[in-house]
Amino acid sequence: MNQVETRVAMQKAEDLLRLADQGERNGVRILVEPISGEHFATSATSPILYRVSGAGCSCRGYQTWQRCQHFGLFLSEMGWIPDVAETVVEEHPVPCRSCHGEGSVRAYVGGGLSDWIMVPCGCRAVAPAA
């Protein structure tokens, strides 16, 4: 997973945790239908039940934004939201534009086609030999 994908995953997990907390504060509850095992979420504002699963929620908020407090609370209760603290963002240094991290560049030293040599770039991409 590259740095951008990791940051997007972290942001999505943070959003779902925030929505789960919001749902809990608003009194949303996740109910399980005993025969089918389907999950339903109560509404915070009206006497409606929304079908909720790992694929989403039937509420208008989820249909619009692909996230809602019902879905966040469901994922949280199921333990399906990854821990944000465990997600590590690896910082990779940006390679030198001249040598692309190789440590040397081609230099022209004469008038012929084969008069090219490799010289140190000076960007310190490659540690000097001890």
C-alpha positions as CSV (number, residue, x, y, z in Angstrom):
1,M,0.0,0.0,0.0
2,N,1.5,3.3,-1.0
3,Q,1.5,6.5,1.0
4,V,-1.7,8.0,-0.6
5,E,-3.6,4.7,-0.2
6,T,-2.6,4.5,3.4
7,R,-3.7,8.0,4.2
8,V,-7.0,7.4,2.4
9,A,-7.6,4.2,4.5
10,M,-6.7,6.1,7.7
11,Q,-9.1,8.9,6.9
12,K,-11.9,6.5,6.1
13,A,-11.3,4.6,9.4
14,E,-11.3,7.9,11.3
15,D,-14.6,9.0,9.6
16,L,-16.3,5.7,10.4
17,L,-15.1,5.9,14.0
18,R,-16.4,9.5,14.3
19,L,-19.8,8.4,12.8
20,A,-20.0,5.4,15.1
21,D,-19.4,7.8,18.1
22,Q,-22.0,10.2,16.7
23,G,-24.5,7.3,16.3
24,E,-23.9,6.1,19.9
25,R,-24.4,9.7,21.2
26,N,-27.6,10.0,19.2
27,G,-29.0,6.7,20.6
28,V,-28.8,4.6,17.5
29,R,-28.9,0.9,18.3
30,I,-27.9,-2.1,16.1
31,L,-30.5,-4.9,16.3
32,V,-30.2,-8.5,15.0
33,E,-33.2,-10.3,13.6
34,P,-33.0,-13.7,15.3
35,I,-34.2,-16.0,12.4
36,S,-32.4,-14.5,9.4
37,G,-29.4,-12.9,11.3
38,E,-29.9,-9.6,9.4
39,H,-28.9,-6.4,11.2
40,F,-31.0,-3.3,11.5
41,A,-30.2,0.1,12.9
42,T,-32.7,2.4,14.7
43,S,-33.0,5.9,13.5
44,A,-31.9,8.8,15.7
45,T,-34.8,11.0,14.6
46,S,-37.8,8.8,13.6
47,P,-39.3,5.4,14.3
48,I,-37.7,3.7,11.3
49,L,-35.4,0.7,11.0
50,Y,-32.6,0.7,8.4
51,R,-31.1,-2.5,7.1
52,V,-27.4,-2.4,7.6
53,S,-24.7,-4.9,6.6
54,G,-21.0,-4.9,5.6
55,A,-22.1,-3.7,2.2
56,G,-23.9,-0.6,3.5
57,C,-27.0,0.9,4.9
58,S,-30.5,1.6,3.5
59,C,-30.7,5.1,4.9
60,R,-30.7,8.2,2.7
61,G,-27.4,9.4,4.2
62,Y,-25.6,6.3,3.1
63,Q,-27.2,6.4,-0.3
64,T,-25.8,9.9,-0.8
65,W,-22.4,9.8,0.9
66,Q,-21.6,6.0,1.2
67,R,-21.2,6.5,4.9
68,C,-23.6,7.2,7.8
69,Q,-23.8,6.8,11.6
70,H,-25.7,3.6,11.3
71,F,-23.1,2.0,9.1
72,G,-20.2,3.3,11.2
73,L,-21.8,2.0,14.4
74,F,-22.5,-1.4,12.8
75,L,-18.9,-1.7,11.6
76,S,-17.6,-0.6,15.0
77,E,-19.7,-3.2,16.9
78,M,-18.6,-5.9,14.5
79,G,-15.0,-4.9,15.0
80,W,-14.5,-4.3,11.3
81,I,-13.0,-0.8,11.5
82,P,-9.2,-1.0,11.4
83,D,-7.3,0.6,14.3
84,V,-6.0,4.0,13.1
85,A,-3.1,3.9,15.6
86,E,-1.8,0.7,14.0
87,T,-1.8,2.2,10.5
88,V,1.7,3.3,9.7
89,V,2.4,5.8,7.0
90,E,5.8,5.1,5.5
91,E,7.6,8.3,4.5
92,H,9.7,7.7,1.4
93,P,12.3,10.4,0.5
94,V,11.8,12.0,-2.9
95,P,14.6,10.8,-5.2
96,C,16.9,13.3,-6.8
97,R,15.6,14.7,-10.1
98,S,18.9,14.4,-11.8
99,C,20.0,10.9,-10.9
100,H,16.7,9.4,-9.7
101,G,18.3,8.1,-6.6
102,E,21.2,6.3,-8.4
103,G,23.9,8.6,-7.1
104,S,25.5,9.3,-10.5
105,V,24.7,11.1,-13.8
106,R,26.0,10.9,-17.3
107,A,28.4,13.6,-18.3
108,Y,29.6,14.4,-21.8
109,V,33.4,14.8,-22.0
110,G,34.3,14.9,-25.7
111,G,33.3,15.2,-29.3
112,G,32.4,11.6,-30.1
113,L,29.2,9.5,-29.5
114,S,31.0,7.4,-26.9
115,D,32.4,10.3,-24.9
116,W,30.0,9.9,-22.0
117,I,31.1,9.0,-18.4
118,M,29.3,8.5,-15.2
119,V,30.1,11.2,-12.5
120,P,28.8,11.5,-8.9
121,C,25.6,13.5,-8.7
122,G,26.3,15.3,-5.5
123,C,22.9,14.6,-4.1
124,R,24.2,12.1,-1.5
125,A,21.8,9.5,-2.7
126,V,24.5,6.9,-2.3
127,A,26.5,6.9,0.9
128,P,30.3,7.6,0.3
129,A,32.5,4.6,0.7
130,A,34.4,4.4,4.0
